[in-house]
Amino acid sequence: MFGDNCHRLSMMTRLFSLFFGLFSLLAVTFGYGQKAFIKVIDQKSHEPVAFAHVCFEGLKSGSPRYSLTSMEGTVPNEIKETSRIAVSYMGYTTYNDTIKPGQSLNIQLRPKVLNMDEVVVTGQYTPERADKSIYKVNVINARQIDLKAATNMADLLKDQLTMRVTQDGVLGTTLRIQGMSGENVKFLMDGVPLIGRMNGNFDLNQINLFNTDHVEIIQGPMSVIYGSNALAGVVNIITKENKTSLFNATANAYVESSGVYNFDGSLSSNYKKHGFSIDGGRNFTAGNTDIFSTDVLDNRYKPRRQYFADGYYSFNTDKIKLKVAGDYFNEMLLDKGQLIYPYYETATDYHYITNRYTSRFDAVIKLPKFHVIDALASYSYYERISEAIFIDYTTLAKTVIPEASDTEKVYNYVARATYAQSNPGYKLHYQLGFDVNDEIGTGRKIAGNRQEIGDYAAFLSMQYDPVKVLSIQPGLRYIKNTKYTAPLIYALSAKWSILDPLSLRFSYARGFRAPAIKELYMLFVDVNHNIYGNPDLKAESSNNFSINLNYAEEQKKVAWSFDFDAFYNLVDNVILLAQTGNNLQYSYENVSRYKSTGVQLGCAYQLYPAFKLQFGVGETGITGSPDAATPYNTFKWASEVTMNTSYRFIKPDVTLSLYYKYTGATPQLTLDAKTLAWGWIKPYNMMDFTASKGFWDGRIRLSAGIKNMFNVTSVPATGGGGGAHSSGDGNMSIGFGRTVFAKLSFQFNKYK
């Protein structure tokens, strides 16, 4: 019996060993048959992040491989060598790590709840996170642009604190920042100055957002870094660049009940070290024109048609980036004339045709020990053709009136290069560089038919971090201007991280602006305007003080922030339009002293990922004195209130957004025969509502809503409300009126 038991035990042992061996073999076989996966989830909501961009780059071969996460947030790991991995998605901080073949990985992407992690380039030595920048940089990203359904810069900036957007039928929209005119605001596109100002301001309707990745705004003088035209601030438009997908195609269609019909599309590719893009579109605005009406309100907004296109080629390695890019813009604006008394059979129409072309070359070279050379060169061409056309409606014959027609051309050459060291392990960082800007204006309405102004500068900036929580950055700029003697420009900025969520920024900056060619030499006379240049103008100079206190904190799914800003601008020889003769003739004149000051308080609250609320209040005051012996007037103040809120329904992918701004009574400082006078623009309210819905896993997005819900078209203006407009109806144009819009967007990506 004992032997039988041993035999049974031996058989059981052999069977168990055989079963265990088979199980181990199956387990090993099953294990080797399993694929390794990367799973990407939201750090706060723990939901999968679908369609996130995943890039694998071999450490030895350097060959990149691109993938896109599935609806479950996964992507297979099929690499054959140890690689760098980068995971990115709009609205999240990019994740970087290394990964081995066959390794599975769970990745938590951190959402940019308060946009604190946005990477900015404006005014920086090298690309820097916005919360780490020594400057207060306001970033409006692509998602915010899409939610607002903004088609141009006027749409985007109209509800920003301390910014005021107004409208002119021929000159387009204009901007004031911190109580200072648009001539003092530097507009850049990828760091290249935009040219083609009319009446000192850049028409924001001509800055389309179809290819904009984000917009960076710094308020306050940036003359040390960007030179003239930067007394009030810098607006830098950063265009899109395909860095992840083998092939990308987009298309957008936008319609508005006011007669707006916009269409655009783009194609781009990124293959190994090479990238290219080409895109373009057409915008049309019907305007409101009644040739039978003499009421200026019936003819404020002129019909306009725009064509635009741009493209680039880029070459990228770890050490060098080269990029060649160009863009073209064409606009035809029609100012239809009223029928002429007594027979009402003829009229004179004015055609204003704008052509703008910019080509640029960028190079970024990374040297050892965090040294970087950044260079750009650009050529810009601007042409504005003014045609007066006499129309006989009985025969439909059209005749160009040569003496009332003209072609104005502007050529601009820019060369800029910087050498910077920004090693995070060092306490001292620096940047030095040169800036060359040469502008030539030609045309029959420009004195002598040709004028040229050159601005050549060298600048130096250093950042010293004596302790981890404190940064101090002084800067100098030496300017050689061909028309004016420029002072030495200097600035001092500091950032103190008082506590982890609390930081204090302070800056003092000196500014300088030489008058533009048009202010000096151009005659601009038509049915609506009567403006003469003044070759005796003095250059503007300024001193600015600003302070920013910021508190931002995130706790689980809740985030909030508070911002307090205060500024003070003292400007000598500020340039204003002044009435200098009969028939509402205007010319540019200097006001000896000008001040603007203000405070603003902003707060933001977000319950991630559904609810977001932003609220802000501001007060801006201005005053002036015609000469050094005359005391300043008391400050005249303007109030502002903004409120933006949105709610996102996750499962149906629907977002509802509301944008509101109250603009209080706003003072206007005017100059009449060298006497300062005050005018006022009455208060008004503006509100927009948008709803956005995604389809086909977000590839298609439909947006619709109402703009200008309170139907504000113009507001009463006293004491020079007509400005340089001979029609001077005592009203300031604000908007077209209440409109309903719809936008359809399509995006397709193909990855390796």
Summary of the structure (lengths in Angstrom):
residues: 752
radius of gyration: 29.9
end to end distance: 70.1
largest distance: 135.4
contacts: 2528
relative contact order: 0.10
helix: 10%
strand: 59%
